[in-house]
Amino acid sequence: MVKFLVEARRNTFKSPKPDAARLLAFDLLTEVNRNEGYSNLLLPQALNASKMDDRDRSLVTELLYGTIRMQGKHDWVLSQISDRSWSEVDPGIVDICRLGVHQIHEMRIPDHAAVAATVEVARKRIGESKASFVNALLRSVTRKSIEEWFSPLDLISDHIERFCINYSHPEWIVSAYYDLLKDWDEVESALKINNEAATPTLVSWPGHSTQQDLIDIGGEPTEFSPYGVHWKGNPGALDLIKARKIGVQDEGSQLVAEVFAKAADGSSWLDLCAGPGGKAALLSSIARQRKIRFTANEISAPRAELVSQVVHGDRVLVTDGREIGSSSEKFDAILIDAPCTGLGALRRRPEVRWRRTLQDLRALTQLQRELVDSAIQALNPGGVLGYATCSPHLAETSIQIADIKKKHSELQQIPVDEFLPASLDHATRDGAMSLWTHKHGTDAMYLALFRKDIG
């Protein structure tokens, strides 16, 4: 009799059969959320190593990036139906449920298919008992329409609380945006666009390629940068990428390099914080055409190796940028692309919004001040200093510039206006370039310029 029951159970049990796209999406999500991985690095590597067709590649991309972007909103839903505190639920359950809710609320996938496919991933990766819990949670989500789930938000009068849930951003970021924009409609636009997928942008490197080369292969020219195009395909498949004649770089970053290069002169340039090499690649190409000696510096050896691959033989140092000032070597122009919170690139690096905190901000602003002090020591009299961040946050931009002016009387700020493209409107703040994704379609880059006194 016992033998009969065992055989019966074996016959009724079916091995989990998750589809490859969802399984890969979950594995990548785990690496990002639990192991500090970076989605923009992990996803291309995984897709290039897979044999998936374009449809499955697109599914993995949306599941990974979309879930990370919207997981705050998904958590808000799930926390209301879980019989346990959502913060105490097993991380595997949390991430699989986020994947499921993303399909139910943000993608055109029938509810039953979204639930069934997600449960199969749960069975494969976290086991049958936890998969049953996942199944129960996701079925509870489908019992109400998306309109029913989120209609209560209309009753929340506090803009920060409402936007935090609806647009899936931590409260401190919503608050920081308002400090800058001073208009809730603009804040809403800025948050909304952070949840939209960014089209890859290619950059040509002078002396190796031109913008026209990129247009000839089907790219759509960027509006402001003379070096770039928007590309709807897979950049990694392009021969020009493989030959290291072009790169992938957001238009905002291209503009930082271009504006700095327009303002800079002399015979020697330094990119103080060069990894992983986007701005360094463009600056080195521009410098070479102008017969300017270019040096890139990066504290991380692996990132310095990435820089070496794209600066075409120019010198790459592996040094703490805070120690450059104590060296005897001086430069005529120095760009500090300072480590920052990265709030300006949340479209392309969605996990940053969940990783960064106000505590990080304090440590980063101190590092930024130390890098500025070092760069000023390494700058020749009459030289140009560029201070750039991929963040619009006041503490990393305007407040830092005010601190530089107060502390370093030997520096005079150079207004960026004369170096900006004529068509680039509403892109300055207190004499510095300040881009916004919802206004300019670029990452929210910031660049302030200074010249060191000769006397």
C-alpha positions, 0 to 999 in steps of 0.5 A: 500500500505504501509503495502504491502511494509513493508511486502515485505521488511520483506520477502526479508530481511534475518537475518545474518547467520555467521558461528560460527568459524568466529564469534568467531574469530572476537570476539576474535580479538576485545578483542585483538585489542580493549581491550588489551586481549592476544590471547594466553590466550583468544583462549584456553579458548574460544575453551575449552568452545566451542563445535566446532569440530577440523576443526572449532577449526583450522579455528578459530586459523588460523583466529585469530593468522594469522590475528593479525600477518599479519594485517599490510600487510592487512592494507596496501592493504585496505588503498589503496582502502578505500575512507577514511583514514584507520586510521579513519575508524570504528574499527569494519570495520577495524578488519572485513576487516582484517579477510576477507583479511586474508582469501583472501590472506593467506588461501586456501578459494575461494574469493567469499566464503571469502567475503560472509562469512566475510560479514555475520559476519559484518551484525551480529556484526556491522550492515547492513550499515557497512557491505555494506562498508565491502562488497565493500572493500573486493570485491575490494581486489579480483579484483587483484591477490595477485601477482598484489597487492604486485609486487610494493614492488619489486620497494621499495629499502629501506629494512626496508620499504619493509620488514615492509609491506611484513612481517607485522612488525613495522619499529622499530622492523625491524630496531632493528633486523638489528642492531643485525643481520647486514645482510638483508637476516638474517633479512628476515629469522627472520621476516618470521619465526615470521609469522609461527605458533609455534607447542606447546612444552611440558615440563616435571617437574623432580620428577613429569614426565620425557621427556620419559613420553612425548615421550611415549604419542606421543611427538617428543623430543626437539632438545636441552632441555632434558625436552621437546617434541613438541606436535601437539595436544591440550595440555589442553586435556592431563591428565598429564597437568590436573594433573599438572605433566607437562606444556606448555613451549617453548624450549627456556624458558626451556633452560634458566631454565636449563642453570641457574640451571647448573650454580647455586649452594648453598642452596637457589634460587629465581625466582624474576619475576616468573609469570605466572610460566613457568620457576618457575615450572621447576626450583622448580622441579630441586631445589627440587631434589637437596634439594635446597630451592626455592622461587618464587616472583611475583608482581601481585597477580593473576599471583602469584596464577598461580605460586602457582599452578605449584611450588608444595608447594614451597614458593611464595611471592607477592612483587615488585621485586625492594624491595627484595633487602631491605629485610634481606633475602639473596639468593645463586642464583637469576634469573631475568626473566625481563619484556621486549618487548617480541620481541623474542616470536612474533610467539606465541604472535603476538599482541606484535608487534603492542602493543610495542613501542620505548616509552615502551622500555625506560620504560622497560629498566629502570625497568630492571636496577632497578630489577638488582640493587635489585637482587644484594643486595639480592644475597649472596657473591659468588652467581649466578645472571641470567639476562634473557629476551624474547627479542634480542633487544640490549637495553634489552640485550647487552647494559644492560649487559654492564651497569651491568659491569660498575655499579657493579664491584662486579659482574663477568660475567660467560661465558655460553658456558660450560652450553649449550647443545653441539649441540646448535651452534651459540647461544652466544653473548658476553658470554651470551646465545642468541637464534634466532627463525630462527636459533634454532627453539625456542623463541629468549631468552637471558640469561647472568650469573654473580657471585658476589665476595666473598670479 
